[in-house]
Each structure stands twice: as C-alpha cells, then as structure tokens.
Amino acid sequence: MRNAMHTDTERCVRAVQSKDARFDGWFFTAVLTTRIYCRPSCPVVPPKPENMTFYPSAAACQQAGFRACKRCRPDTSPGSPEWNQRADLVARAMRLIGDGIVDREGVPGLAARLGYSTRQIERQLLAELGAGPLALARAQRAQTARLLVETTALPMAEIAFAAGFASIRTFNDTVREVFALSPSELRARLPKTRTQAGGGGTAVSAPAGTPGALNLRLPFRAPLNPDNLFGHLAATAVPGVEEWRDGAYRRTLRLPYGHGIAALTPKPDHIACRLTLSDLRDLPVAISRCRRMLDLDADPVAVDEQLRTDPVLAPLVAKAPGRRVPRTVDEAEFAVRAVLGQQVSTAAARTHAARLVTAYGDPVDDPEGGLTHLFPTPQALAALDPESLAMPRTRRATFTTLVGQLADGTLHLGVESDWSEARARLLALPGFGPWTVDVIAMRALGDPDAFLPTDLGIRRAAQELGLPSTPAALTARAAAWRPWRAYAVQYLWATDSHPINFLPV
C-alpha cells in the first residue's frame, strides 16, 4: 500500500534522487548527518542513501529530533492523498486533526467523534504515521505559526495563541525545535517585500487592503485541470454566499471561532488563496477546508492511470488530465443544497437556496465583493415554517426531515463520517434515493468511488460514448474504474456543454 511507502527504502531513494514532486507528502526524508528532514523534491544535492531514513509524516520526523529544511520547507507539502481516499479510522482521524479538532477539543474530543477510545486512536496513528494525535496537531500548529510570523506584523504573543499554543514559551520552544530558528529570527529572514515563495508549498505574502486578510499559495500535485472544478463551483454558486469575481471563486466560511471569506484563483502551479478571517485562530481550519473543497491533496497520476485503462475514457483523460472532484467546505450545507436541487434545474436550485440565505443566513460584511451572508445553519432552517417553502409537498417533507435531524444531532455529516454508515442513514430518510445519497457521498463526504449511474448527464454521456446507458449495465462496466469512479463522473460530465464544465469568462 502506498500509505506504507516510507518502508520501501529503495523506492524512496529513487524518488529523492529524481526529485520527484509527485511524492511530496507521501513520505519525508530525514538526513542522519545533518538532522534535517526534507520533502522528496528538495532542490539540494541528495544525501548518500546510507544517510537517509524515511518517515510517514512531518510529525514523526519532529518527534525523532529532526528539524525542517529551510530550503524546501517540507511542512508545506501537499497533504497525503491517503486521508481523502480512505474511510478507515486513521484516515477519518487525520481529516479531523486537519480540521483542528485536537486543538479545540483535545484527544478525548477526537476519540468521542470517532467512537473509539483514546488508546485505540493513539495506537493506530503511531503504527501508521509514527506519531500520535498530539504530535500531529503540534506539527500543524507549528506550520500555522510560521504562516502568521511570515505574513503578518502581529506581535508574537498574539501569533502564539492564534496558532493554538497554550503559552508563549511552548510557542517559542516548538518553533525553535521545528525550524531551528526563533520566531523573531524567522521574521527577520524575510525580504523587505515580506513575501515567501516556499519552494512551491503553501506560501504567504503580506496582506493589503482589508484588515485580517492573508494571501497564500495552495500547492497541489500536477496536473490540475481547473475547468470543471471552478466551473462547477461558479455555475452552482448561491448568491450572497458564493460568487465568481475577477477570475476568483469567492465564498463565505462558517468557522469554529468566527467567519471568513475565501477567494480562490487557479494558477498554473498553485491556487492563489486570499483569506479574510474574523479570528486568526481559524486559519488552519480555513486552509484545510479550502484544500478539501478543491480536492488539492488528490493524486491525479494514480487516478488517471487507472481510468486510462478503459479505451472509452482514455481519450477523455488524454484531452484534459488532472480533473478534480469539486467538493464543499460544509457537509451539512451541501446536503441541504442537494435536496433543493432534486429534479430541478441548476438555476432553480440556486434560487431556492438564495431565498433561504436571505431569510435565515447570518449577515457578513464583504468590502472586496458582493458576498452578504453565511449559509444558514441546520438549527435556523429547522425553525422555519414548512409552508413557506416553494416546493412540492413531498420534497418539503424531505427538506424538513433532513434539517431537523441535522439540527438535533440524529444525523451528523462531517469530515470524520463513516461513508457506509452515512449512506445508510441518508437512504433511510424520506425522499432520499441513490442519486441524492451518492452526490452527497461524492461531493460532501469525499468518497472517491461514489458513482451516479442514474444521473441524466452521466447516462447521456454514456450513450454518446457507446457505453452502457442503463444504470445497472453502466455500474457493471464502471467496476473497472474503481476506486476512482467519482473522477470518472467528472470526465463523463465534461463531455457536455453545460456551464459547470467551463471556467467563467
């Protein structure tokens, strides 16, 4: 399995010697002579093989006493695609840690959300990643601290607490241990333009204009085709919550400590990300959710290699490789929008959602654009009068049942959701058929193997391409595309001229 790649010494050495950026985030190289750890694509001269050892995570390197390379900045590598393509305990735990649960609720909170004991979680994380949940969260805090040190003029004390450290002393000790520099020395190394390229990793520049704004570069594994990714988000954008403006997809974010606005612009080798946050403690969560929405931790080479084995899909992949699955920043929000979109056009679904946003969403200020609200919470939607909904009675019952269960906790959809269990719970709801459940699994829960054989666009594409067009026959043919059927959906959808497949002009 690729998640155990760090145990294949020969393969890791080849990747390091060829400076193969595809493996950044899969494993980390620790140099025994210098006590430095690097990403596989580090631009320096590779060390001798006998001086290398390999770890599955930056946290494991740090626990073993290695410090981050100042040249390649390994802590800014794209995340491992394993955590978004698996549904086991370790993958679910890693998604929650990335969403900041350990910092907010501690290891007991992480365990409670996953339904396991703290001991079980620590044992499994140590076995696979070489570090427990506290060490993994600590590595994330160190990276957040570095971002804030390098991109803001905030006092170090404010940065310490914004990054999630319990004390200034812990902040100073951790930064010095991980980066071999004190926080003040990190800031002093910056050029006067206060920009940092970071070797293709997450980099930041000083905010301009709006207070609290940060400019970042979000890395991804090439290739990345932005057409259907940003086209889908823009074409289905809910007015007031989302918009396409000046070449960027912009949307509001509901975050643990406050709210934010993200502006995401596709570039040839990164995604330009401008975040405006009401509370800087939300920075790592906002970055994590933006990366997840854009599927930036995917491994497009592995996906496309599998899909190319089908002679019908091969020309589609060759024409536009690197398609991603457009996802969401809020799983409950997407489930609500999926119900609003049942058996209606994209325009009608946007209109329904916009009415709810205006009536029940929380207002926000947006000095840089036209965003006005956060999407309503399930609790706010559960309190509305069902008779006010301009939809058929049966869909009204589907909507009220969904938001009621989301509001009272009977149904929970999140990054930690067990995909099979969530599917079963959704299918038990009135008005939830296979299409609704699978589109939620694909775009909200992140299941890379979710498939939509009953979708009209998929069936039309299948018929035009000479694939079986009945749901049962198409599902049987698609077995060869597993475990990447959600990506096959993107390639099939892209054969149509619908606006979701094109970048807005």
N, C-alpha and C positions, 0 to 999 in steps of 0.2 A: 504493500500500500504506500501511496506517496506521502501520507502523513508520517511515515516512519523513514523518510528519505535520509534523515541525518544519520541513520545507522548504516547506510550504504556508502562506505568511505570512498570507494573507487569512483562511484558516480558523482559524489560531492566534489571530489578533487577535480574531475573533468569539468564540472560546471564552473568552479572557481578559476581554473586555468584558462577557460574560454571566455570568462567574464560574462556569463550568460544571464542577462537580466530577467529571463523568464522564471528563474528560480529564486529571485528576491522574495523573501517572506516565507518560502518553503523551509529554509534552514538558515542557520547563521554559522559563519566560520570564526572560530576562536584561534588566535595565534599564540602558541605557548611561549614563544621567546619574548614577545612584546606585551603580552597580557591584554591585547586589544581584540575586540570582535568586530566583524565586518559583514556586509551583505555579499553574496556570491559575485556580484558585478563590480566590486570595488575596483577603482581605476589604478590602484598602486600595483607594483610588481607582486605577483602572487608569492606567498612564502613557500618554502620547501614542504612537500607533502608530509614529511615526518614531523613538521612543526605545526600542523593543522589538527584541530579536533572540531567536531561539529555538534551543534545543539539545535533543538527544535524550536526554540523561542529566545527572544532577547532577554526575557526574564531569567531563563536558565543560565544564559551567559553571565548576567549580572550576579546571580547567586553564586556562580563558580569563581567570582572575583575578576572577571574581565570587564574592561571599560569600552565604551562605544568609540569607534573610529571617527576622527574628526573630519576625515576626507569624504567618506561615503555615507556617513550618517545612517547606520543600519536601522536605527529606531524609527526611521521614516519610510521603511519599505512598505509596499502594498501588503495588506493582511493576507494570511494564508487562505486560499480558496476553500480549504477543507471545512472551515467553520460554516460556510454558507451552502455547502453541498451535502452536508451530513445532518442527520436528525438524532444522533445519539447523545448521551449525557454530556460528553466532553464538548461537542460542538455547541450544544444549547448553552452550556456554562460559559463558553468563550464569547458567544453573542451577548450574553447578559453582562459579562465583565466589560466588554466593549461599550455597552450602554450605561456603564457607571454604577451598576447595582452594588458592587462591593464597597465603593466609596460612600454610597448613600445609606445602605442597609447592612453592611458588613457581610462576613461569610455566612452567618446564620440566615440573613435575608436571602442570599443566593441559594442556600440549601432549601429554604422554605418554598421558594418559587419553583424549584426543580423537583421537589417532593422526595429528596434524598437526605441522608444525614451529612453533616459537615465532614465527617471522617471519610465517607464514601467518595464525596466530591474531591477532597484533597488527595486521596489515594489515586483516583483515576487521572486527575490533572498532573500529578507528579509522575505517574507512569508514562504518560504520553508526551508531556511538554517539559518535564524536568523542573517544574516549578508549580507551587500551589497557588490558590486564588489570591492570597495577599501579595505574593511576589509579582504575579501578573498584573494586578491592579497598580502596584508600586511602579512598575515599568511604564504603565500608561500615564501615571501622574508625572513621572519624570519627563516624558515627551510633552505633555501639556505645559509643564513649567518652562521647558525650553522654548516652546512656541511663544508664550507670553513674554519671556525675557527678551526674545529676539524681535518681537513685533510691536511691543508697547513700551511706553515710558512709565508704566505703573511702578510704584515703589515695590521693592522685593517682598515686603510683608504682605501686601495685597495679592501679589502673584502667588505666594505660598498657599494662602487659604483658597484662592480661586482655583488652584490646581488640585486641591483636595488634601493638602498636607495638614496634619493636626497641629504642627508647631513650626516656627521658623527654623529652629535647629534641625528638625527632621528634613525640612526642605533643603537647607544648605548641605547637610551631610549626604543626602541622596543625590543631588545634582553633582556634587564633587566626586562621589563614588562612581556614578554612571558615566559622566563626561570628562572626568579628570580636570575639571575647571570649576571654580566657584561661580555662583550666579552672576556676580559682578564681572568676573573675567569673561564669561560667555557674552555678556552685553558689550564689553569693551572690544571684543574681537570683531564686532560688526563694522562694516564700512559705514561711512557717514550717511549714505543713502538709506541705511537701515533696511537693506534687502539681503536675502539669503537664498541662494539657488538650491543648495542642498542635494546636489547630485541626482536630481530627478525625483527626490522624495517630497514629502509634504513640506513646503517652504512658505514663508510668510513675508509680507512687506508692511511697512508702517501704514496704519490707517490714515485715510484722508477724508475730509468732509464730515460725514456723520459720526458723532461720538459713539464709541463702543464698537466700531466696525473693524474687522480684521480681513486682510486679503491673504488667501492661501492658494497653494498649488496642490491639488489632489492627484497623486500618481495612480497609474493603472498599468496592467500588463497589456502590451500591444499584441495584436491590433485592437482598436476600438472603433466601431462604426457608430457615429453619433446620430445618424438619420432617424432610425426608428426609436431610439432611446429618448432623445429630446423631442422628436416629432410626436411621440405618443403622449408625453407629459404635457406638451404645449397644446395639442389638439383637444385633450380632455380636461384642460385647466378649468377649475372652478373660479369664476370671477370673485374678486375680493380676497381669495386665498392664494391663488396662483396667477401668474401672467408670464408672457414672453415679451421682454422689453430689451431693446438694444443688443440683440444677439444672446441674451441670457434668459434661462428659465429661472424665475423667481417665485418663492413661496414662503408663507409664514410657517413657523415651527412652534408647537407647544412643547415646552421643555420642563425638566424637573424643578428648576429654580425660577423659571420665568418664561419668556418667549423670545423668539428671534425671527430674523428674515435671512434666508439664504438666496444668493444669486449665483447661478452655476452656468459657466460658459465653456463649451467644448473647444479645446486647443489641440494641436497635432500630437503633443506628447504629455498633456496633463489636462485636468479640468480646473479652470480658474474659479475659485470659490470666494465669494465675499460674504462674510457673516456679520450680521448686526445683532448683538445679544443684549438683553436687558440685564443679564447676570453672567459674568465671565466664567463662573463655575460650570456653566452649561457647555463650554467649548468642546470638551472631548465627546460629549454625547451628540452635539450638533454635527461634528465631523463624522462620527460613526454613522449617524442616520443618513447623512448626505451620501456617504460612500455606499451604504446599503441600498438606498433608493436608485443609485446609478449603476449598481452591480459592479463596482470598481475592483473588487477582490476576485472576480471570476478569472478562470484560466482559459482564455479563448482558444489557445492552441489545442488543448485537450478536447474541448467541445467540438471545434471544427474538424479535428482529425476523425472523431467518431462519426460526425454527420456526413463527412465526405465519403464514407464507405457506401452510402446509398447513392446509386447512379442518378437518381432524380434530384436529390438535394445537392449533389456535388457542384453543379454549375451555379446554384444559388449562393453557396458558400464561397466559391471562387470569385464571384462577381463582387461580393461585399462581405469579406470576412470580418469576424470580431463583433457580431451583433450581440447586444446585451439584453437582459430582461428588465424592462422598466418596472421598478418596484415602488415602494412607498416609505414615508417617514412615520406613518401612524397606521398600525394594523387595523384598529377599530374603525378609523375613518374610512379606510379602503373598503371594509366590509359593508359599511353603510352606503358608500357610493356604488358598490356592486349591486346592491338591491335597487337603488334608484335607477340603475342602468338596465335593469331587466326588461327585455323586449321593447326598448325604446331606442331612438337614435342618440348619437353622442351629444348632439345639440340639446335634445330634450333632457338628458341626464344632467348636463351642466346647468340647465335652467332650474330643475328641481333642487339641485344642490345649492345653487346660488340663493334661492329663496330661503332655504334653511339657514344658510350662513348669515344672511342679513337679519333674520329674525332671532336667531339663537346663538350666533357666534360672538366671541369676545372681541371688541374693537381694539385695533392696534394702530399706531402711527407709522407711516412709511414716507419719510422725507424724500426718498430716492425713487419712488414709483407710485403705483396705484393700488397697492395692497391695503385692505381695510380691516380684515378680521382673521382670527384663528378659526379653524373649523370647529363646530360645536362639539362639546363632549357628549358621550352617551347619556350622562345624567341630565344634561339640558334637553336632549332630544326625547328622552323618556317622559319628560314633563309636558310635552306639547299635546294639544288636542288633536287626536287622530282625524277628526272630521275636517281639520284644516288642510290636510294633505290632498293635493290634487292628483290622485292616482286611483286605480281600481281598488275595490274593497279588499280583494284577496292580497294584493301587493301591500296595501296599507297594513293588513294583519301581519304580513311577513316583516315589514319595517318595524312595527311597534314591538313585536316579539323579539327581534334582534336587539334593538336598542335597550329594551327592558332587561334582557339577560346580560348584555354588556355592562349596563349601569349597576346592576345588583351583584355582579361578580359570578353569576351562574356560568357565564361563558367568558373566557379570557383569551384574547388573541394578542400574542406578543412575540418578540424575537426568540423566546425560550419555548414556545409552543411545540408540543409533540405533534408532528404533522398528521399522523394517523388518527390520533385522538381528536384533534381539532376537526378533521374531516368528518369523523363520526358524529361529533356534537353538532356541526353545521347541518349535516344531512337530516338530523332529527328535527330541525326547525321547519315550521310550515312554509312552503313556498321556496325551499332550497333544493334545487336539483343539481345534477352533476356539473353543469356549466358554471353556476354561481360558486359552488364549492371549489371547483378546480381553478377558477380565475382568482379566487381569494388565496388558495394554496400557492399559486404561481407568483402572484404579484405582492401579496401581503406577507405570507409566511415564508416565502423564499424557496419553495420546493423546486429544485431544478428539473425534476422529472414530471411535473404537473403537465397534463395534456388536455386539450379541448376538442375532442373529436366531434362534438355536436355544434361547435361554433360555425355560424354561417360562412364567415370569411375563410375559415380553415377548409370547410367542405368545398367551397367554390374553388379555392386554390388547388386542392387535391384533384378535383375533376379536371381542371385545366392542365395540370401537370401529368395526368394519366395515372395518378394514384387512386386507390380505392376511395370512394367518397361516402360510403355508408359508415356510420360511427364504429360498428363492430369490426368491419374489414379494415378500416383505417387504423384502429387501435392495434389490430394484429400486425399490420405492416410496420407500425411505429415501434414495435418491441425492439427492433434493431437499433433504434435511436437512443435507447436507454443507456445511461441515466440522465440524458440531456434533452428530453422531449420538450421542455419549456423553451429551449433555444430553437428547436425545430419549429415551434409555433411562430417564433419571430421571423424566421426565414420564409415560412409559408405566408404569413400575413403580408410580408414585404412585396409579394408578387402583385398586390392590389395597388390601386392609385389613391387609396384613402389618405387623408392628410396625416394620419398617425405615422406614416412611413417616410415623411419628409421634414427636414429642418425648415422652420418658418423663415420667410424672406423679409 
